[in-house]
Amino acid sequence: MEIQIPKTNSALTVALLGSLSQVFPEHHEELLGVVRSAKHGVALEFSPIKSSRTRRQESYYRKWCNAFAKHCGMTPDEMHDEMLCQTYGSTEIETQFGSRRRPNKRSGDSSRHDYSELIDTLIRIAAEMDFYVPSPEERR
């Protein structure tokens, strides 16, 4: 959600600046700089904080997913889609190119927990196909 406050409503901007500066005094100078440089006004954005996957999770998953893909004769993208389908389920879609299987969920918006499920699926499926993927704890 975004709230725009036009320059013509400077009283509201000053009131918000005062309130935000009281609650977040460490950001006072930065807030003041934004207000001073705002030619047309300011915008406030409110959105939920998401617990997204970590860079460490992403690196681990990509490394081992790519290695497993090579073992299976697949491209990294094909294996990633397969892991998504195995983890979150899939839907068959009819296209002009024939039937396609698509994962019910993509990894782009995954939380840490969801990405952990994806990693666990990779380890399990790889083991079932005689390919060893060390657990993340072994990596440390």
C-alpha positions in Angstrom: 0.0 0.0 0.0 1.4 3.4 -0.9 0.1 6.8 0.4 1.2 9.8 -1.6 1.3 13.2 0.1 1.6 16.1 -2.4 3.9 19.1 -1.8 0.8 21.2 -1.3 0.0 19.3 1.9 3.3 20.3 3.6 1.6 20.5 7.1 0.9 16.8 7.0 4.4 16.1 5.7 5.9 18.1 8.6 3.6 16.3 11.1 4.6 12.9 9.8 8.3 13.9 9.8 8.0 14.9 13.4 6.3 11.7 14.5 8.7 9.4 12.5 11.7 11.3 13.9 10.5 10.8 17.5 10.0 7.0 16.9 13.1 6.6 14.8 15.5 9.3 15.9 18.4 7.5 14.2 16.7 8.2 10.8 15.9 11.9 11.5 18.6 13.3 9.1 17.7 10.8 6.4 14.0 11.6 6.7 14.7 15.3 6.6 16.8 14.9 3.4 14.0 13.0 1.7 11.5 15.8 2.6 13.9 18.5 1.5 14.5 16.8 -1.9 10.9 16.0 -2.6 9.9 18.3 -5.4 6.3 17.0 -5.8 5.7 15.5 -2.3 6.5 12.2 -0.6 5.2 8.7 -0.6 4.8 6.3 2.3 4.8 2.6 1.6 3.5 0.0 4.0 4.0 -3.7 3.2 4.5 -6.8 5.3 8.0 -7.9 6.1 8.7 -11.3 4.4 11.1 -13.8 5.7 12.6 -14.7 2.4 15.2 -17.4 1.7 18.8 -16.7 2.6 21.6 -16.3 0.2 23.3 -19.3 1.9 20.2 -21.4 1.2 20.1 -20.2 -2.4 23.8 -20.9 -3.0 23.6 -24.4 -1.5 20.4 -25.3 -3.4 21.7 -24.1 -6.8 25.1 -25.9 -6.4 23.5 -29.2 -5.6 20.5 -28.9 -7.9 22.9 -28.2 -10.8 25.1 -31.1 -9.9 22.1 -33.4 -9.6 20.7 -32.1 -12.9 24.0 -33.0 -14.6 23.9 -36.5 -13.1 20.4 -37.0 -14.5 21.1 -35.6 -17.9 18.9 -32.5 -17.3 19.5 -28.8 -17.5 19.6 -26.9 -14.2 16.3 -25.2 -15.1 14.6 -28.5 -15.9 15.8 -29.9 -12.6 14.7 -26.8 -10.6 11.2 -27.1 -12.1 11.2 -30.8 -11.3 12.1 -30.1 -7.7 9.4 -27.5 -7.5 6.8 -30.0 -8.8 8.0 -32.6 -6.4 7.9 -30.2 -3.4 4.8 -28.2 -4.1 2.8 -30.3 -6.5 2.0 -29.6 -10.1 -0.7 -28.9 -12.6 -1.0 -30.3 -16.1 -1.7 -27.5 -18.6 -2.7 -28.0 -22.2 -0.9 -25.6 -24.6 -0.5 -25.3 -28.3 2.8 -27.2 -27.9 1.1 -30.1 -26.0 0.7 -30.9 -22.4 3.0 -29.2 -19.9 3.5 -29.8 -16.2 3.9 -26.6 -14.1 4.7 -26.3 -10.5 2.0 -25.0 -8.2 4.4 -22.7 -6.5 7.6 -20.9 -7.7 10.6 -20.4 -5.5 10.9 -16.6 -6.1 8.6 -15.7 -3.2 9.6 -18.6 -0.9 10.1 -18.1 2.8 13.1 -19.6 4.6 10.8 -22.5 5.7 9.5 -23.1 2.1 13.0 -23.1 0.7 14.1 -25.6 3.4 11.4 -27.9 2.1 12.7 -27.5 -1.4 16.2 -28.4 -0.2 14.9 -31.4 1.8 13.1 -32.6 -1.3 16.3 -32.3 -3.4 18.3 -34.3 -0.8 15.6 -37.0 -0.6 15.0 -37.4 -4.4 18.7 -37.4 -5.1 19.3 -40.2 -2.5 16.5 -42.2 -4.1 18.4 -42.0 -7.3 21.8 -42.9 -5.8 23.2 -39.3 -5.9 24.6 -38.0 -2.6 23.8 -34.5 -1.6 25.3 -33.6 1.8 23.0 -32.0 4.3 23.4 -28.2 4.8 24.8 -29.0 8.3 27.7 -31.1 6.8 28.6 -28.1 4.7 29.7 -26.0 7.7 
